[in-house]
Amino acid sequence: MCLAVPGRVLEIEERDATRMAKVDFGGVVKEVCLEYVPDMKVGDYAIVHVGFALQRLDEESARQTLELFENLGVLEEEFGDHWGRAARDAGAERPAGTGTGPAAPVPAAPGFPPTGTGYPATGPAVAADAADKEARS
């Protein structure tokens, strides 16, 4: 999924005649181009899509949106540890050289994930997990 996600500008620099910023997306920091919103300042919030700041956003709207995305698991999906998630889903260890720390824990039961795992509680993934589990029984 590709989303426009709100983030807070932490630093701004000029790089190869392009305004670039380090932007915090609820704990994940990424490089973002500010060329479409040239008046952004450190501390401002912006809607960012595929690495480009598209629009300024007030702090309250940004916080509400980040909280909603976190509750829905969207931030994990967008910015999460994809190597760790793949290893976890396969019941394996993270491959060497793919990051630090262990893979995130496997949810206890399909459809009832721990908060913040990034897994939906309903939808096609849960239905597929349930069907797979039933086929194994």
C-alpha positions as a LaTeX table, in Angstrom:
\begin{tabular}{lrrr}
\hline
Residue & $x$ (\AA) & $y$ (\AA) & $z$ (\AA) \\
\hline
Met1 & 0.00 & 0.00 & 0.00 \\
Cys2 & 1.23 & 3.49 & $-0.73$ \\
Leu3 & 0.00 & 6.29 & 1.52 \\
Ala4 & 0.52 & 9.96 & 2.07 \\
Val5 & 1.70 & 10.06 & 5.68 \\
Pro6 & 2.09 & 13.10 & 7.95 \\
Gly7 & 5.54 & 13.76 & 9.32 \\
Arg8 & 7.39 & 16.42 & 11.33 \\
Val9 & 10.39 & 18.16 & 9.78 \\
Leu10 & 13.46 & 17.67 & 11.98 \\
Glu11 & 16.25 & 19.14 & 9.81 \\
Ile12 & 16.46 & 20.91 & 6.47 \\
Glu13 & 19.44 & 21.10 & 4.14 \\
Glu14 & 20.21 & 22.10 & 0.58 \\
Arg15 & 21.60 & 19.15 & $-1.39$ \\
Asp16 & 22.49 & 19.46 & $-5.08$ \\
Ala17 & 20.28 & 22.57 & $-5.35$ \\
Thr18 & 17.34 & 20.66 & $-3.82$ \\
Arg19 & 15.75 & 21.32 & $-0.40$ \\
Met20 & 15.81 & 18.05 & 1.54 \\
Ala21 & 14.66 & 17.28 & 5.07 \\
Lys22 & 14.83 & 14.58 & 7.69 \\
Val23 & 11.21 & 13.94 & 8.62 \\
Asp24 & 9.88 & 11.98 & 11.61 \\
Phe25 & 6.88 & 9.74 & 10.93 \\
Gly26 & 5.92 & 8.69 & 14.45 \\
Gly27 & 9.40 & 7.41 & 15.26 \\
Val28 & 10.60 & 6.48 & 11.78 \\
Val29 & 12.90 & 9.11 & 10.23 \\
Lys30 & 13.19 & 9.36 & 6.43 \\
Glu31 & 14.71 & 11.73 & 3.88 \\
Val32 & 12.07 & 13.86 & 2.12 \\
Cys33 & 12.21 & 16.33 & $-0.75$ \\
Leu34 & 10.70 & 19.76 & 0.10 \\
Glu35 & 10.68 & 21.21 & $-3.42$ \\
Tyr36 & 6.86 & 21.16 & $-3.69$ \\
Val37 & 6.50 & 22.99 & $-0.35$ \\
Pro38 & 9.46 & 25.39 & $-0.35$ \\
Asp39 & 8.33 & 27.40 & 2.70 \\
Met40 & 8.49 & 24.43 & 5.12 \\
Lys41 & 10.47 & 25.06 & 8.31 \\
Val42 & 11.92 & 22.83 & 11.01 \\
Gly43 & 9.06 & 21.79 & 13.31 \\
Asp44 & 6.38 & 22.02 & 10.59 \\
Tyr45 & 4.25 & 19.01 & 9.67 \\
Ala46 & 3.73 & 17.91 & 6.08 \\
Ile47 & 1.84 & 15.26 & 4.18 \\
Val48 & 4.51 & 13.12 & 2.47 \\
His49 & 3.99 & 10.72 & $-0.41$ \\
Val50 & 6.76 & 8.64 & $-2.04$ \\
Gly51 & 9.44 & 10.84 & $-0.52$ \\
Phe52 & 7.95 & 14.24 & $-1.44$ \\
Ala53 & 6.33 & 16.70 & 0.96 \\
Leu54 & 3.09 & 17.71 & $-0.77$ \\
Gln55 & 1.27 & 19.94 & 1.70 \\
Arg56 & 1.68 & 21.59 & 5.11 \\
Leu57 & $-0.47$ & 20.15 & 7.90 \\
Asp58 & $-1.31$ & 21.46 & 11.37 \\
Glu59 & 0.16 & 19.56 & 14.32 \\
Glu60 & $-3.15$ & 18.28 & 15.73 \\
Ser61 & $-4.28$ & 16.83 & 12.39 \\
Ala62 & $-0.87$ & 15.20 & 11.95 \\
Arg63 & $-0.96$ & 13.63 & 15.42 \\
Gln64 & $-4.53$ & 12.34 & 14.95 \\
Thr65 & $-3.65$ & 10.83 & 11.58 \\
Leu66 & $-0.46$ & 9.20 & 12.90 \\
Glu67 & $-2.40$ & 7.74 & 15.84 \\
Leu68 & $-5.08$ & 6.37 & 13.51 \\
Phe69 & $-2.46$ & 4.88 & 11.17 \\
Glu70 & $-0.65$ & 3.32 & 14.16 \\
Asn71 & $-3.88$ & 1.76 & 15.46 \\
Leu72 & $-4.65$ & 0.37 & 12.00 \\
Gly73 & $-1.13$ & $-1.00$ & 11.63 \\
Val74 & $-0.51$ & 1.14 & 8.56 \\
Leu75 & 2.79 & 2.59 & 9.81 \\
Glu76 & 4.19 & $-0.90$ & 10.30 \\
Glu77 & 3.10 & $-1.78$ & 6.77 \\
Glu78 & 4.59 & 1.40 & 5.27 \\
Phe79 & 7.79 & 1.71 & 7.31 \\
Gly80 & 8.07 & $-1.59$ & 9.14 \\
Asp81 & 10.79 & $-4.14$ & 9.33 \\
His82 & 10.03 & $-6.11$ & 6.16 \\
Trp83 & 12.90 & $-8.60$ & 6.59 \\
Gly84 & 11.89 & $-9.22$ & 10.18 \\
Arg85 & 8.22 & $-9.59$ & 9.24 \\
Ala86 & 9.05 & $-12.09$ & 6.47 \\
Ala87 & 11.22 & $-14.13$ & 8.86 \\
Arg88 & 8.53 & $-14.02$ & 11.54 \\
Asp89 & 5.83 & $-15.09$ & 9.07 \\
Ala90 & 8.01 & $-18.02$ & 7.98 \\
Gly91 & 8.79 & $-18.97$ & 11.59 \\
Ala92 & 12.49 & $-18.41$ & 10.89 \\
Glu93 & 15.34 & $-16.24$ & 12.12 \\
Arg94 & 16.08 & $-12.96$ & 10.37 \\
Pro95 & 18.62 & $-13.53$ & 7.53 \\
Ala96 & 22.15 & $-12.39$ & 8.32 \\
Gly97 & 22.93 & $-8.86$ & 7.17 \\
Thr98 & 19.29 & $-7.72$ & 7.00 \\
Gly99 & 19.14 & $-5.50$ & 10.06 \\
Thr100 & 19.58 & $-5.61$ & 13.77 \\
Gly101 & 17.60 & $-7.28$ & 16.49 \\
Pro102 & 15.27 & $-10.24$ & 16.34 \\
Ala103 & 12.24 & $-10.47$ & 14.11 \\
Ala104 & 9.04 & $-9.21$ & 15.72 \\
Pro105 & 7.11 & $-11.90$ & 17.63 \\
Val106 & 4.51 & $-14.01$ & 15.89 \\
Pro107 & 0.92 & $-13.09$ & 16.88 \\
Ala108 & $-0.68$ & $-15.59$ & 19.28 \\
Ala109 & $-3.70$ & $-16.39$ & 17.11 \\
Pro110 & $-4.87$ & $-15.27$ & 13.64 \\
Gly111 & $-7.44$ & $-12.53$ & 13.94 \\
Phe112 & $-6.34$ & $-11.52$ & 17.44 \\
Pro113 & $-3.00$ & $-9.77$ & 17.00 \\
Pro114 & $-1.26$ & $-7.95$ & 19.83 \\
Thr115 & $-1.58$ & $-4.16$ & 19.56 \\
Gly116 & 1.01 & $-2.53$ & 17.31 \\
Thr117 & 1.99 & $-5.65$ & 15.33 \\
Gly118 & 0.77 & $-4.13$ & 12.07 \\
Tyr119 & $-1.53$ & $-7.05$ & 11.37 \\
Pro120 & $-5.20$ & $-6.40$ & 10.63 \\
Ala121 & $-7.74$ & $-8.08$ & 12.92 \\
Thr122 & $-10.05$ & $-8.68$ & 9.98 \\
Gly123 & $-9.83$ & $-8.93$ & 6.22 \\
Pro124 & $-8.34$ & $-11.23$ & 3.61 \\
Ala125 & $-5.16$ & $-11.98$ & 5.56 \\
Val126 & $-7.11$ & $-13.23$ & 8.57 \\
Ala127 & $-9.49$ & $-15.24$ & 6.40 \\
Ala128 & $-6.52$ & $-16.83$ & 4.61 \\
Asp129 & $-4.83$ & $-17.64$ & 7.95 \\
Ala130 & $-8.03$ & $-19.24$ & 9.25 \\
Ala131 & $-8.48$ & $-21.28$ & 6.05 \\
Asp132 & $-4.83$ & $-22.40$ & 6.17 \\
Lys133 & $-5.13$ & $-23.41$ & 9.82 \\
Glu134 & $-8.32$ & $-25.36$ & 9.14 \\
Ala135 & $-6.71$ & $-27.15$ & 6.16 \\
Arg136 & $-3.83$ & $-28.29$ & 8.41 \\
Ser137 & $-6.21$ & $-29.75$ & 11.06 \\
\hline
\end{tabular}
